[in-house]
Amino acid sequence: MDLLSEINEHWGWTGLKAIKIVGKNEFGNLLMEHEDGSFWRICPEELTCEVVAKDAGEFSQLIQSECFKLDWEMSELVELARRKLGTVAAGCVYYLVIPSALGGQYEATNIQTVPLRELIDLSGNMALAVKDLPDGAQIELRISD
């Protein structure tokens, strides 16, 4: 299965119907063009997938904004990850082991590397599992092999 199909499989519950990946950062955030011409962003550390621009014109303005560039590039966090883990292998990205949406901190002890495909699967499934929980809800995270 190609990456685009995996994105749609694991994040399609949000309404995403991606037809093209137009950006990827070192923490596995993805920018995609939707079949309706809008642009969406998956942010695995925040367990979100949402519209960031309604059309190509708005998207062009977005990616040129300094605020977006700062958020997208995650420069300080990428540098922290590189110091701890080195450069990631092909097909892999850095990620927050415990997503910030679940209380994970943006710090070296919470950063590892993972194949991008696994991150798309894991974050999409985790986001679906917690989507209806109110802010501050208590959860129990079980990790198994």
GROMACS elastic network, one bead per residue, 0.5 to 0.9 nm:
[ bonds ]
;  ai    aj funct       b0    kb
    1     4     6  0.82987   500
    1     5     6  0.62914   500
    1     6     6  0.67181   500
    2     5     6  0.54240   500
    2     6     6  0.64292   500
    2     7     6  0.88439   500
    3     6     6  0.50054   500
    3     7     6  0.61392   500
    3     8     6  0.86728   500
    3    21     6  0.89839   500
    3   116     6  0.87694   500
    3   117     6  0.67569   500
    3   120     6  0.88385   500
    4     7     6  0.50696   500
    4     8     6  0.63170   500
    4     9     6  0.85732   500
    4    18     6  0.68761   500
    4    19     6  0.71805   500
    4    20     6  0.71258   500
    4    21     6  0.72089   500
    5     8     6  0.51633   500
    5     9     6  0.60440   500
    5    10     6  0.86585   500
    5    18     6  0.84033   500
    6    10     6  0.60476   500
    6    11     6  0.82025   500
    6   117     6  0.73617   500
    6   120     6  0.73976   500
    6   121     6  0.73568   500
    7    10     6  0.54207   500
    7    11     6  0.56902   500
    7    12     6  0.72720   500
    7    16     6  0.86019   500
    7    17     6  0.87426   500
    7    18     6  0.75926   500
    7   117     6  0.83721   500
    7   120     6  0.63897   500
    7   121     6  0.77332   500
    7   124     6  0.83102   500
    8    11     6  0.53175   500
    8    13     6  0.82813   500
    8    15     6  0.89730   500
    8    16     6  0.65216   500
    8    17     6  0.59817   500
    8    18     6  0.63705   500
    9    12     6  0.55216   500
    9    13     6  0.80428   500
    9   121     6  0.84423   500
    9   124     6  0.88258   500
   10    13     6  0.73906   500
   10   120     6  0.68456   500
   10   121     6  0.56325   500
   10   122     6  0.83499   500
   10   123     6  0.83065   500
   10   124     6  0.50450   500
   10   125     6  0.64251   500
   10   128     6  0.88269   500
   11    14     6  0.58884   500
   11    15     6  0.77598   500
   11    16     6  0.65095   500
   11    17     6  0.87057   500
   11    42     6  0.84565   500
   11    49     6  0.72758   500
   11   120     6  0.80273   500
   11   121     6  0.83119   500
   11   123     6  0.87467   500
   11   124     6  0.52889   500
   11   125     6  0.78885   500
   11   127     6  0.86476   500
   11   128     6  0.82425   500
   12    15     6  0.53293   500
   12    17     6  0.63175   500
   12    18     6  0.85374   500
   12   124     6  0.88453   500
   13    16     6  0.71283   500
   13   124     6  0.89012   500
   13   128     6  0.76825   500
   14    17     6  0.89719   500
   14    49     6  0.68677   500
   14    50     6  0.77765   500
   14   128     6  0.85723   500
   15    50     6  0.88894   500
   16    34     6  0.66065   500
   16    35     6  0.85314   500
   16    40     6  0.75972   500
   16    49     6  0.78721   500
   16    50     6  0.80994   500
   16    51     6  0.87548   500
   17    33     6  0.83544   500
   17    34     6  0.53518   500
   17    35     6  0.58784   500
   17    36     6  0.83521   500
   18    21     6  0.74377   500
   18    32     6  0.58731   500
   18    33     6  0.56081   500
   18    35     6  0.60516   500
   18    39     6  0.86204   500
   18    40     6  0.81785   500
   19    32     6  0.72075   500
   19    33     6  0.58330   500
   19    34     6  0.56581   500
   19    35     6  0.57295   500
   20    31     6  0.86306   500
   20    32     6  0.55159   500
   20    33     6  0.51922   500
   20    34     6  0.73045   500
   20    35     6  0.86246   500
   21    24     6  0.77610   500
   21    30     6  0.70458   500
   21    31     6  0.59430   500
   21    33     6  0.63981   500
   22    30     6  0.76231   500
   22    31     6  0.53961   500
   22    32     6  0.52998   500
   22    33     6  0.67778   500
   22    39     6  0.89059   500
   23    29     6  0.80280   500
   23    30     6  0.55675   500
   23    32     6  0.69480   500
   24    27     6  0.81069   500
   24    28     6  0.61451   500
   24    29     6  0.55884   500
   24    31     6  0.63690   500
   25    28     6  0.55136   500
   25    29     6  0.54153   500
   25    30     6  0.67819   500
   25    31     6  0.89475   500
   25    72     6  0.69439   500
   25    73     6  0.66207   500
   25    74     6  0.83282   500
   25    93     6  0.81719   500
   26    29     6  0.73790   500
   26    73     6  0.78723   500
   26    74     6  0.82459   500
   26    78     6  0.69699   500
   26    88     6  0.85390   500
   26    92     6  0.84777   500
   26    93     6  0.53878   500
   26    94     6  0.60996   500
   26    95     6  0.84906   500
   27    30     6  0.89616   500
   27    43     6  0.85055   500
   27    44     6  0.79745   500
   27    45     6  0.81807   500
   27    73     6  0.89868   500
   27    74     6  0.81416   500
   27    77     6  0.89531   500
   27    78     6  0.76883   500
   27    93     6  0.53829   500
   27    95     6  0.53794   500
   27    96     6  0.82691   500
   27   113     6  0.88276   500
   27   116     6  0.88689   500
   28    42     6  0.82127   500
   28    43     6  0.74034   500
   28    44     6  0.68463   500
   28    45     6  0.87953   500
   28    92     6  0.82727   500
   28    93     6  0.56277   500
   28    94     6  0.69573   500
   28    95     6  0.71237   500
   28   116     6  0.62451   500
   28   119     6  0.73525   500
   28   120     6  0.79924   500
   29    41     6  0.69104   500
   29    42     6  0.54371   500
   29    44     6  0.63297   500
   29    45     6  0.83820   500
   29    72     6  0.79079   500
   30    40     6  0.80564   500
   30    41     6  0.54873   500
   30    42     6  0.51543   500
   30    43     6  0.69629   500
   30    44     6  0.88223   500
   31    39     6  0.68371   500
   31    40     6  0.56640   500
   31    42     6  0.66716   500
   31    52     6  0.87317   500
   32    38     6  0.84917   500
   32    39     6  0.55695   500
   32    40     6  0.52764   500
   32    41     6  0.64285   500
   32    42     6  0.82997   500
   33    36     6  0.81345   500
   33    37     6  0.62185   500
   33    38     6  0.59694   500
   33    40     6  0.64303   500
   33    55     6  0.89538   500
   33    56     6  0.88431   500
   34    37     6  0.54006   500
   34    38     6  0.52940   500
   34    39     6  0.57416   500
   34    40     6  0.68605   500
   34    51     6  0.89864   500
   35    38     6  0.73958   500
   36    39     6  0.87828   500
   36    54     6  0.88674   500
   36    55     6  0.85709   500
   37    54     6  0.71098   500
   37    55     6  0.55106   500
   37    56     6  0.70526   500
   38    51     6  0.69306   500
   38    52     6  0.78535   500
   38    53     6  0.57666   500
   38    56     6  0.71002   500
   38    58     6  0.89601   500
   38    59     6  0.81853   500
   39    50     6  0.84458   500
   39    51     6  0.57320   500
   39    52     6  0.57573   500
   39    53     6  0.50830   500
   39    54     6  0.63144   500
   39    55     6  0.66774   500
   39    56     6  0.76476   500
   39    58     6  0.89973   500
   39    59     6  0.68033   500
   40    49     6  0.67383   500
   40    50     6  0.52745   500
   40    52     6  0.52832   500
   40    53     6  0.69953   500
   40    54     6  0.87990   500
   41    48     6  0.78229   500
   41    49     6  0.54729   500
   41    50     6  0.55722   500
   41    51     6  0.64312   500
   41    52     6  0.63802   500
   42    46     6  0.86764   500
   42    47     6  0.76668   500
   42    48     6  0.57589   500
   42    50     6  0.67666   500
   42   120     6  0.86683   500
   42   124     6  0.89759   500
   43    46     6  0.55356   500
   43    47     6  0.59645   500
   43    48     6  0.52591   500
   43    49     6  0.63017   500
   43    50     6  0.86837   500
   43   123     6  0.87046   500
   44    48     6  0.64662   500
   44    49     6  0.82340   500
   44    95     6  0.77793   500
   44    96     6  0.83268   500
   44    99     6  0.72698   500
   44   119     6  0.72751   500
   44   120     6  0.73401   500
   44   122     6  0.87057   500
   44   123     6  0.54284   500
   44   124     6  0.76981   500
   44   127     6  0.85705   500
   45    48     6  0.79368   500
   45    95     6  0.69595   500
   45    96     6  0.59683   500
   45    97     6  0.85361   500
   45    98     6  0.78818   500
   45   100     6  0.55415   500
   45   101     6  0.67578   500
   45   102     6  0.89261   500
   45   104     6  0.85268   500
   45   123     6  0.77879   500
   46    49     6  0.88421   500
   46    99     6  0.61128   500
   46   100     6  0.56144   500
   46   102     6  0.81935   500
   46   123     6  0.88372   500
   46   127     6  0.86030   500
   47    99     6  0.71807   500
   47   100     6  0.82557   500
   47   101     6  0.63822   500
   47   102     6  0.88086   500
   47   123     6  0.59897   500
   47   124     6  0.70567   500
   47   126     6  0.72750   500
   47   127     6  0.50053   500
   47   128     6  0.86116   500
   47   130     6  0.89710   500
   47   131     6  0.87817   500
   48   101     6  0.88700   500
   48   123     6  0.86183   500
   48   124     6  0.83338   500
   48   127     6  0.69664   500
   49   124     6  0.86410   500
   49   127     6  0.89846   500
   51    54     6  0.70799   500
   52    58     6  0.86617   500
   52    59     6  0.74097   500
   52    62     6  0.80176   500
   53    56     6  0.74320   500
   53    57     6  0.83087   500
   53    58     6  0.53856   500
   53    59     6  0.50429   500
   53    60     6  0.87401   500
   53    62     6  0.73625   500
   54    57     6  0.83142   500
   54    58     6  0.63693   500
   54    59     6  0.73601   500
   55    58     6  0.54543   500
   55    59     6  0.61512   500
   55    60     6  0.87030   500
   56    60     6  0.60539   500
   56    61     6  0.86856   500
   57    60     6  0.51612   500
   57    61     6  0.64874   500
   57    62     6  0.87092   500
   58    61     6  0.51801   500
   58    62     6  0.61595   500
   58    63     6  0.88476   500
   59    63     6  0.62565   500
   59    64     6  0.86449   500
   60    63     6  0.55367   500
   60    64     6  0.64798   500
   60    65     6  0.89833   500
   61    64     6  0.53059   500
   61    65     6  0.64408   500
   62    65     6  0.53758   500
   62    66     6  0.87475   500
   62    67     6  0.87517   500
   62    68     6  0.65149   500
   62    69     6  0.86247   500
   63    66     6  0.80895   500
   63    68     6  0.62183   500
   63    69     6  0.65498   500
   63    72     6  0.88589   500
   64    67     6  0.87531   500
   64    68     6  0.74571   500
   64    69     6  0.71195   500
   65    68     6  0.53902   500
   65    69     6  0.62885   500
   65    70     6  0.87450   500
   66    69     6  0.50172   500
   66    70     6  0.61145   500
   66    71     6  0.86231   500
   67    70     6  0.53106   500
   67    71     6  0.63773   500
   67    72     6  0.85957   500
   68    71     6  0.51277   500
   68    72     6  0.58478   500
   68    73     6  0.84021   500
   69    72     6  0.50207   500
   69    73     6  0.58279   500
   69    74     6  0.83632   500
   70    73     6  0.55381   500
   70    74     6  0.62731   500
   70    75     6  0.74444   500
   71    74     6  0.55859   500
   71    75     6  0.85040   500
   72    75     6  0.84560   500
   73    76     6  0.86399   500
   73    77     6  0.89013   500
   73    78     6  0.80313   500
   74    77     6  0.54790   500
   74    78     6  0.59925   500
   74    79     6  0.86131   500
   75    78     6  0.51045   500
   75    79     6  0.61099   500
   75    80     6  0.85940   500
   76    79     6  0.51463   500
   76    80     6  0.62123   500
   76    81     6  0.86470   500
   77    80     6  0.50035   500
   77    81     6  0.61316   500
   77    82     6  0.85779   500
   77   106     6  0.73350   500
   77   107     6  0.78122   500
   77   108     6  0.85145   500
   78    81     6  0.50241   500
   78    82     6  0.61001   500
   78    83     6  0.86192   500
   78    94     6  0.79242   500
   79    82     6  0.50539   500
   79    83     6  0.61934   500
   79    84     6  0.86643   500
   80    83     6  0.52392   500
   80    84     6  0.63722   500
   80    85     6  0.86052   500
   80   107     6  0.78157   500
   80   108     6  0.64742   500
   80   111     6  0.89582   500
   81    84     6  0.51567   500
   81    85     6  0.57745   500
   81    86     6  0.71296   500
   81    87     6  0.84504   500
   81    94     6  0.70652   500
   81    95     6  0.89838   500
   81   107     6  0.85668   500
   81   108     6  0.64256   500
   81   111     6  0.65823   500
   81   112     6  0.77157   500
   81   113     6  0.89306   500
   82    85     6  0.51824   500
   82    87     6  0.57390   500
   82    88     6  0.80417   500
   82    94     6  0.89184   500
   83    86     6  0.58609   500
   83    87     6  0.86939   500
   83   108     6  0.89107   500
   84   108     6  0.67445   500
   84   109     6  0.88834   500
   84   111     6  0.84713   500
   84   112     6  0.88026   500
   85    88     6  0.75793   500
   85    94     6  0.88419   500
   85   111     6  0.85366   500
   85   112     6  0.72633   500
   85   113     6  0.78338   500
   88    91     6  0.82092   500
   88    92     6  0.59176   500
   88    93     6  0.61273   500
   88    94     6  0.71831   500
   88   113     6  0.68114   500
   88   114     6  0.86408   500
   89    92     6  0.54729   500
   89    93     6  0.77870   500
   89   113     6  0.85858   500
   89   115     6  0.85031   500
   90    93     6  0.83734   500
   90   115     6  0.84059   500
   91   114     6  0.84971   500
   91   115     6  0.56454   500
   91   116     6  0.60316   500
   91   117     6  0.80874   500
   92   113     6  0.64583   500
   92   114     6  0.52590   500
   92   116     6  0.51013   500
   92   117     6  0.82261   500
   92   119     6  0.89788   500
   93   112     6  0.84227   500
   93   113     6  0.54735   500
   93   114     6  0.56531   500
   93   115     6  0.62192   500
   93   116     6  0.58147   500
   93   119     6  0.83602   500
   94   111     6  0.66060   500
   94   112     6  0.56210   500
   94   114     6  0.64176   500
   94   115     6  0.87318   500
   94   116     6  0.87172   500
   95    98     6  0.86248   500
   95    99     6  0.81151   500
   95   110     6  0.81423   500
   95   111     6  0.55755   500
   95   112     6  0.56665   500
   95   113     6  0.59378   500
   95   114     6  0.69979   500
   95   119     6  0.78051   500
   96    99     6  0.52602   500
   96   100     6  0.73430   500
   96   104     6  0.70429   500
   96   105     6  0.77540   500
   96   106     6  0.71959   500
   96   107     6  0.85001   500
   96   110     6  0.54361   500
   96   112     6  0.66567   500
   96   113     6  0.86265   500
   97   104     6  0.74354   500
   97   109     6  0.88448   500
   97   110     6  0.53693   500
   97   111     6  0.58647   500
   97   112     6  0.65184   500
   97   113     6  0.88417   500
   98   101     6  0.82199   500
   98   102     6  0.65012   500
   98   103     6  0.70176   500
   98   105     6  0.75790   500
   98   110     6  0.66172   500
   98   111     6  0.85191   500
   99   102     6  0.54066   500
   99   103     6  0.66448   500
   99   105     6  0.76794   500
   99   106     6  0.88304   500
   99   110     6  0.87048   500
   99   123     6  0.84706   500
  100   105     6  0.59317   500
  100   106     6  0.72747   500
  101   104     6  0.70013   500
  102   139     6  0.83673   500
  104   107     6  0.86095   500
  104   110     6  0.69598   500
  105   108     6  0.86561   500
  105   109     6  0.84462   500
  105   110     6  0.64460   500
  105   111     6  0.89702   500
  106   109     6  0.85492   500
  106   110     6  0.67997   500
  106   111     6  0.77211   500
  107   110     6  0.56284   500
  107   111     6  0.67613   500
  108   111     6  0.52959   500
  108   112     6  0.83224   500
  109   112     6  0.82766   500
  113   116     6  0.89153   500
  114   117     6  0.83110   500
  114   118     6  0.67290   500
  114   119     6  0.65680   500
  115   118     6  0.53962   500
  115   119     6  0.65044   500
  115   120     6  0.89074   500
  116   119     6  0.50451   500
  116   120     6  0.62334   500
  116   121     6  0.86834   500
  117   120     6  0.51778   500
  117   121     6  0.63215   500
  117   122     6  0.86327   500
  118   121     6  0.50782   500
  118   122     6  0.59314   500
  118   123     6  0.83395   500
  119   122     6  0.50690   500
  119   123     6  0.57215   500
  119   124     6  0.80583   500
  120   123     6  0.54895   500
  120   124     6  0.58710   500
  120   125     6  0.84184   500
  121   124     6  0.53781   500
  121   125     6  0.61363   500
  121   126     6  0.85032   500
  122   125     6  0.53359   500
  122   126     6  0.60119   500
  122   127     6  0.84835   500
  123   126     6  0.50076   500
  123   127     6  0.58852   500
  123   128     6  0.84663   500
  124   127     6  0.51425   500
  124   128     6  0.61988   500
  124   129     6  0.86648   500
  125   128     6  0.51362   500
  125   129     6  0.62254   500
  125   130     6  0.88821   500
  126   129     6  0.50681   500
  126   130     6  0.64298   500
  126   131     6  0.84643   500
  127   130     6  0.53932   500
  127   131     6  0.56994   500
  128   131     6  0.52473   500
  128   132     6  0.82106   500
  129   132     6  0.78271   500
  129   133     6  0.86170   500
  130   133     6  0.54299   500
  130   134     6  0.87517   500
  130   139     6  0.86693   500
  131   134     6  0.84346   500
  133   136     6  0.83104   500
  133   137     6  0.62557   500
  133   138     6  0.88955   500
  134   137     6  0.56187   500
